[in-house]
């Protein structure tokens, strides 16, 4: 079971499949089209050396993925939810600001724009060129237009690609990112789905790839209507390991990174606690790691994230298919959240 999904599902599932089928092509087109404005954004970041990344839901998870890369370039970057910024504000006076929203229309986005409009270092990342966000702030607009499926899939890939375009203007080599987008690796998630089938909840964790863990946990909750958690690896060590056991699955993400050995030791300990453990492994290190190890070509940073995203999306959708009949059809939510 390579895909983890079936084409005979309902409209919600078919919408997810359509979005995922085009995400890499749209991401490459987004990078190619972004260079001019990405250079302007990069200049503002370079001048201030401080960057606040604002978003909600999947957009916040994307910012969390990119946050690590900006910090690696010496930028004091922090990703905050828009709701947090609205009610316990960080002073933005000395910072460049990037507001990420695939729709550009959620309640928190619209409320926040009043304070950001007219600032010379405030920018947007969105998929919708006619959105309130794109009309209010100078914005990078991803290729392909609005994402129609409920859970974020293509929007994650495309908005992260827009961050990659900015990072390239800041001097980051995104050659490995582009190569991964041109030929994304895939792994068979069938064994992982079988391992996690009887788990009542799944815990997603990583070190440098913590934003990816947060994105896939969110997708799992939205589509599977099941409890799922995302914890940075060190945070998992500090107490929450008490929840581990046969009914609590663990999915770990590991890249070529200084903390690779810590990810692998975590896998050993979650297995010892009898939690079914899946390891997405792009570390290049020998050994299996998890009960099921999904091995990808060695990669770091955004290239590792882009290499893991398609299979991680398949895993989340497959978990949902095991638990609900109408995957991708929300009961209590909407694609665009218009109420705080």
C-alpha positions in Angstrom: 0.0 0.0 0.0 2.1 2.8 -1.3 -0.4 5.6 -1.4 -2.3 4.9 1.7 -5.4 6.3 0.0 -8.0 5.1 -2.5 -9.4 6.8 -5.5 -12.9 5.4 -4.7 -13.3 7.6 -1.7 -15.8 10.5 -1.4 -15.5 14.0 -2.7 -13.3 15.2 0.2 -10.7 12.5 -0.5 -10.8 13.1 -4.2 -10.2 16.8 -3.6 -7.2 16.0 -1.5 -5.8 13.7 -4.2 -6.2 16.5 -6.8 -4.4 19.0 -4.7 -1.5 16.6 -3.9 -1.1 15.6 -7.5 -0.1 19.1 -8.5 1.7 20.4 -5.5 5.3 19.9 -6.7 4.6 21.5 -10.1 2.9 24.5 -8.4 5.8 24.8 -5.9 8.4 24.9 -8.7 6.4 27.5 -10.6 6.0 29.6 -7.4 9.8 29.7 -6.8 10.4 30.7 -10.4 7.8 33.5 -10.3 8.9 34.9 -6.9 12.4 36.2 -7.5 11.7 39.9 -7.8 9.5 40.4 -4.7 11.4 37.8 -2.8 14.4 40.0 -3.2 12.6 42.9 -1.7 11.5 40.8 1.3 15.0 39.5 1.7 16.4 43.0 1.7 14.0 44.0 4.5 15.0 40.9 6.6 18.7 41.5 5.9 18.4 45.1 7.1 16.6 44.3 10.3 18.0 40.8 11.1 14.8 40.2 13.0 11.8 38.4 11.5 8.4 37.6 12.9 6.4 34.9 11.0 2.6 35.1 11.6 0.0 32.5 10.6 -2.7 30.1 11.7 -3.2 26.4 11.3 -1.2 24.9 8.5 0.3 28.3 7.7 1.7 28.5 11.2 3.2 25.0 10.7 4.8 26.2 7.5 6.3 29.2 9.3 7.7 26.8 11.9 9.4 24.8 9.2 10.9 27.9 7.7 11.9 29.5 11.1 14.8 27.1 11.4 16.2 28.0 8.0 16.1 31.8 8.7 17.8 31.3 12.0 20.6 29.3 10.3 21.3 32.5 8.3 21.7 34.6 11.4 18.2 36.0 11.4 16.4 36.3 14.8 13.3 34.6 13.5 10.3 33.6 15.6 7.0 32.1 14.4 3.8 33.1 16.3 0.2 32.3 15.8 -1.8 35.4 14.7 -4.2 34.8 17.6 -1.3 35.0 20.0 -0.1 38.2 18.4 -3.6 39.7 18.6 -4.0 39.2 22.3 -0.5 39.2 23.7 1.4 41.2 21.2 5.1 41.1 20.4 6.5 44.5 19.5 7.1 44.5 15.8 8.7 47.9 15.4 12.2 46.6 14.7 11.2 43.4 12.8 10.4 42.4 9.3 7.0 40.6 9.3 5.7 37.9 7.0 2.1 37.0 7.4 1.3 33.6 5.8 -2.2 32.5 4.9 -3.2 30.3 2.1 -6.6 31.9 1.8 -5.6 35.4 2.9 -9.1 35.7 4.5 -9.3 34.1 7.9 -10.7 36.1 10.8 -7.3 36.7 12.4 -5.7 37.7 9.1 -8.2 40.4 8.4 -8.1 41.7 12.0 -4.3 41.8 11.9 -3.9 43.7 8.7 -5.0 47.0 10.2 -1.9 47.1 12.3 0.4 46.0 9.5 -0.9 48.0 6.6 1.5 50.7 5.5 4.5 49.2 7.3 7.5 49.1 5.0 8.7 45.7 6.2 5.4 43.8 6.4 4.7 41.2 3.6 2.3 38.4 2.8 2.5 34.8 1.5 -0.7 33.5 0.1 -2.3 31.3 -2.7 -5.0 33.8 -3.5 -4.1 36.9 -5.5 -7.4 38.6 -4.9 -7.5 38.0 -1.1 -7.6 40.7 1.5 -4.1 39.9 2.5 -2.7 40.2 -1.1 -4.6 43.5 -1.6 -3.3 44.9 1.7 0.4 43.9 1.9 3.0 43.3 -0.8 2.7 39.6 -1.2 4.2 36.6 -2.8 1.4 34.6 -4.4 1.8 30.9 -4.9 1.0 29.3 -8.2 -2.2 27.3 -8.8 -4.7 29.5 -6.9 -6.9 28.6 -4.0 -6.6 25.2 -2.3 -10.1 23.6 -2.3 -9.5 20.4 -0.2 -10.2 20.8 3.5 -6.9 19.9 5.1 -3.7 21.7 4.0 -1.6 19.7 1.5 -0.7 21.7 -1.6 -0.8 24.9 0.4 1.9 23.6 2.7 4.2 22.7 -0.2 3.6 25.9 -2.1 3.9 28.4 0.7 7.0 26.6 2.0 8.4 27.0 -1.6 7.7 30.8 -1.3 9.8 30.8 1.9 12.5 29.0 -0.1 12.5 31.7 -2.7 13.1 34.3 0.0 15.8 32.2 1.6 17.6 31.9 -1.7 17.7 35.7 -2.0 19.3 35.7 1.5 22.0 33.4 0.3 20.7 29.9 1.1 21.5 27.3 -1.5 18.1 25.9 -2.5 19.5 23.6 -5.3 18.7 20.5 -3.2 15.2 21.9 -2.6 14.5 22.3 -6.3 15.9 18.9 -7.1 13.7 17.3 -4.5 10.6 19.2 -5.9 11.4 18.0 -9.4 11.7 14.3 -8.4 10.2 13.9 -4.9 11.0 10.5 -3.4 8.2 8.3 -2.2 8.2 5.5 0.3 5.6 2.8 1.0 3.6 3.8 4.1 1.6 0.5 4.2 3.6 -1.1 6.9 3.5 2.1 9.0 -0.3 2.2 8.6 -0.6 -1.4 9.7 1.6 -0.7 12.7 -0.5 2.3 13.8 -3.9 0.9 13.0 -4.9 0.1 16.6 -3.5 3.2 18.2 -6.0 5.5 19.9 -3.7 8.4 19.4 -0.5 9.2 17.6 2.3 11.5 18.8 4.5 13.2 16.1 7.9 14.5 17.1 11.1 15.9 15.6 14.0 18.2 16.4 14.9 20.4 13.5 11.8 19.2 11.6 9.4 20.1 14.4 7.3 22.2 12.0 6.7 19.2 9.8 5.7 17.1 12.8 3.2 19.9 13.8 1.8 20.0 10.2 1.2 16.3 10.0 -0.3 16.1 13.5 -2.8 18.8 12.4 -3.7 17.0 9.2 -4.2 13.8 11.2 -6.6 15.5 13.6 -8.5 17.3 10.9 -9.0 14.3 8.7 -9.1 11.4 11.2 -11.0 13.2 14.0 -8.6 11.5 16.4 -6.3 12.9 19.0 -2.8 13.6 17.7 0.0 15.6 19.2 3.1 17.3 18.0 6.0 17.8 20.4 9.5 19.0 19.7 11.8 16.2 20.8 13.3 17.8 23.8 9.8 18.7 25.0 8.7 15.1 24.6 11.6 14.1 26.9 10.5 16.4 29.7 7.6 14.4 31.1 5.1 13.6 28.3 6.7 10.2 27.7 4.5 9.0 30.5 1.7 8.7 28.0 3.6 6.1 25.9 2.3 2.5 25.6 0.7 0.1 23.0 -2.2 2.4 22.2 -0.1 5.5 21.6 1.8 5.5 18.3 4.8 7.6 17.7 6.0 9.1 14.4 9.4 10.6 14.3 11.1 12.8 11.6 14.9 12.8 11.3 17.1 14.6 8.8 20.8 15.1 8.5 21.1 17.3 11.5 23.1 17.7 14.7 20.3 16.1 16.7 20.0 13.0 14.5 21.4 10.8 17.3 18.8 12.2 19.7 16.0 11.3 17.3 17.3 7.8 17.0 17.6 7.4 20.8 14.1 8.6 21.1 13.0 5.9 18.8 14.7 3.3 20.9 13.0 4.6 24.0 9.5 4.8 22.5 9.9 1.2 21.3 11.0 0.1 24.8 7.8 1.8 26.1 5.9 -0.5 23.7 4.6 2.4 21.6 4.4 1.4 17.9 7.1 3.7 16.4 7.6 4.9 12.8 10.7 6.8 11.8 10.9 8.9 8.7 14.7 8.9 8.3 16.7 11.1 6.0 19.7 11.2 8.3 21.9 9.0 6.2 22.8 6.9 9.2 22.9 3.2 9.3 20.4 1.1 11.2 16.6 0.8 11.3 15.6 3.1 14.2 11.8 2.5 14.4 9.6 -0.5 14.4 9.0 0.7 10.8 11.7 2.9 9.3 10.8 4.8 6.2 14.2 5.6 4.7 14.7 8.6 2.3 17.8 10.0 0.6 20.0 11.9 3.0 18.9 15.5 3.2 18.7 18.4 5.6 16.5 21.4 6.2 13.9 22.2 3.6 15.1 19.5 1.2 14.4 16.9 3.9 11.0 18.4 4.6 10.0 18.4 0.9 11.2 14.8 0.6 9.1 13.6 3.5 5.9 15.7 3.0 4.3 13.6 0.2 4.6 10.3 2.2 3.8 12.0 5.5 0.6 13.3 3.9 -0.2 9.8 2.7 0.3 8.5 6.2 -2.0 11.1 7.7 -4.7 10.4 5.1 -4.3 6.7 5.5 -4.8 7.0 9.3 -7.9 8.9 8.6 -9.2 6.3 6.2 -8.9 3.7 8.9 -11.1 5.7 11.3 -13.7 7.7 9.3 -15.8 7.1 6.2 -15.9 10.6 4.9 -12.3 11.6 4.9 -11.9 15.3 3.9 -15.4 16.3 4.7 -15.4 18.5 7.8 -18.3 18.4 10.4 -17.4 21.3 12.6 -14.9 23.4 10.6 -14.7 25.3 7.3 -11.8 25.7 4.9 -11.6 29.4 5.8 -12.1 30.1 9.5 -14.0 33.4 9.7 -14.8 33.3 13.5 -12.1 33.8 16.2 
